[in-house]
């Protein structure tokens, strides 16, 4: 399951046009007090992708229960301007009819530029 989640995360950022294959058009991503709707999620992925020179996901832990997957993953990224960060993300994905309808995330910067923590919900 961990490798499948890594492929999912990498795939979404490698090809944002694949978002409709995985996310329902009613999907909501909740990060702290912020909520992004489907359109904002799409903008978020494209925004981060445009700024990131290199991104790598490592899913450290994952568990499934019925229609929900919970995981803890580490995202290491390097921006085009050379700044780097490693973020730890706790993620809960809720599925309906094979597509993600809700994403709940909590993240923290483990090392690198602390200011890059805002990328978790950045859309512009």
Backbone torsions as a table, in degrees:
resi	resn	phi	psi	omega
1	UNK	NA	-37.8	-178.9
2	UNK	-60.0	-45.1	-178.6
3	UNK	-67.4	-35.2	177.2
4	UNK	-64.4	-40.1	177.7
5	UNK	-67.2	-40.3	176.6
6	UNK	-59.6	-44.1	178.2
7	UNK	-63.2	-39.3	177.9
8	UNK	-60.7	-52.4	-178.0
9	UNK	-61.6	-47.1	179.7
10	UNK	-64.2	-40.2	-179.1
11	UNK	-63.7	-40.8	179.6
12	UNK	-63.2	-39.5	179.3
13	UNK	-79.5	-30.9	178.2
14	UNK	-69.9	-34.3	-176.5
15	UNK	-140.8	83.6	-179.8
16	UNK	-57.9	-21.1	177.8
17	UNK	-67.4	-12.1	178.6
18	UNK	-85.7	-3.9	-178.2
19	UNK	-51.6	-45.7	-179.8
20	UNK	-62.2	-19.5	178.1
21	UNK	-72.1	-24.4	-173.3
22	UNK	-115.1	-30.4	-176.2
23	UNK	-109.4	135.7	172.5
24	UNK	-68.9	150.8	-178.9
25	UNK	-69.7	-4.5	175.1
26	UNK	-102.4	6.1	-175.2
27	UNK	-59.1	141.3	175.6
28	UNK	-127.4	133.0	175.5
29	UNK	-109.1	123.9	179.6
30	UNK	-111.2	124.0	177.9
31	UNK	-130.0	107.3	-174.7
32	UNK	60.2	-129.0	-179.2
33	UNK	-89.0	-0.8	-178.9
34	UNK	-95.2	146.6	175.5
35	UNK	-131.4	128.9	176.8
36	UNK	-109.5	131.7	174.9
37	UNK	-84.2	179.8	-175.5
38	UNK	-54.2	-47.0	-179.4
39	UNK	-62.5	-42.0	179.4
40	UNK	-69.0	-35.2	175.9
41	UNK	-61.4	-45.4	179.0
42	UNK	-59.8	-46.1	178.0
43	UNK	-63.4	-39.3	179.3
44	UNK	-60.1	-50.1	-178.8
45	UNK	-60.0	-44.7	-178.7
46	UNK	-68.6	-36.9	178.0
47	UNK	-62.9	-49.8	-179.2
48	UNK	-64.9	-44.2	-179.2
49	UNK	-58.0	-39.1	-178.8
50	UNK	-68.3	-23.3	-176.9
51	UNK	-99.4	-16.2	-174.1
52	UNK	-97.0	127.9	176.1
53	UNK	-83.4	-38.2	-179.5
54	UNK	-144.5	136.9	176.0
55	UNK	-140.6	139.9	179.4
56	UNK	-139.8	136.8	177.9
57	UNK	-113.2	137.6	171.4
58	UNK	-130.4	112.8	177.8
59	UNK	-83.2	113.5	-175.6
60	UNK	-84.6	-38.4	-177.9
61	UNK	-144.0	146.0	176.3
62	UNK	-155.6	144.1	177.4
63	UNK	-146.1	143.0	178.3
64	UNK	-115.5	143.7	175.7
65	UNK	-143.4	107.0	-176.8
66	UNK	54.3	-112.0	-174.2
67	UNK	-101.6	19.9	-178.6
68	UNK	-130.2	138.2	172.8
69	UNK	-118.5	132.6	174.2
70	UNK	-115.2	136.4	177.4
71	UNK	-145.0	162.2	171.6
72	UNK	-123.3	120.9	179.6
73	UNK	-132.3	156.3	177.9
74	UNK	-108.8	129.3	177.4
75	UNK	-111.8	119.1	174.7
76	UNK	-108.1	130.1	-176.9
77	UNK	-140.7	152.6	174.2
78	UNK	-129.3	125.8	177.7
79	UNK	-83.3	164.9	178.6
80	UNK	-61.2	-26.6	-179.7
81	UNK	-84.3	2.4	175.6
82	UNK	96.4	-12.6	178.3
83	UNK	-67.5	146.4	-179.5
84	UNK	-131.1	159.8	175.2
85	UNK	-162.2	155.1	170.1
86	UNK	-122.6	124.3	-179.4
87	UNK	-114.5	139.5	172.2
88	UNK	-99.1	129.3	-176.3
89	UNK	-125.6	129.0	170.4
90	UNK	-101.6	123.3	-171.3
91	UNK	-131.4	137.1	173.6
92	UNK	-121.5	122.9	-179.9
93	UNK	-112.8	124.7	179.0
94	UNK	-107.8	127.7	-175.8
95	UNK	-110.6	144.1	170.0
96	UNK	-137.6	127.8	-179.9
97	UNK	52.1	39.3	174.3
98	UNK	80.8	1.9	179.5
99	UNK	-122.4	151.0	179.5
100	UNK	-74.9	127.0	179.0
101	UNK	-110.8	-22.1	177.4
102	UNK	-144.6	139.4	175.7
103	UNK	-127.7	127.0	174.5
104	UNK	-117.2	125.1	-178.5
105	UNK	-132.6	149.2	172.1
106	UNK	-138.0	129.5	-176.7
107	UNK	-137.7	158.9	174.8
108	UNK	-146.7	149.1	177.0
109	UNK	-82.1	120.9	179.5
110	UNK	-84.6	-38.1	179.1
111	UNK	-157.2	159.8	179.7
112	UNK	95.6	-156.2	-175.4
113	UNK	-72.8	108.6	-178.8
114	UNK	-58.9	-29.5	-179.1
115	UNK	-64.3	-19.6	-179.3
116	UNK	-75.3	-6.1	175.3
117	UNK	-60.2	-24.9	179.7
118	UNK	-68.5	-14.9	179.7
119	UNK	-63.7	-16.9	-178.4
120	UNK	-59.1	-28.6	-179.8
121	UNK	-131.0	6.7	-176.0
122	UNK	-63.8	135.4	175.9
123	UNK	-122.8	-11.4	177.9
124	UNK	-148.1	NA	NA
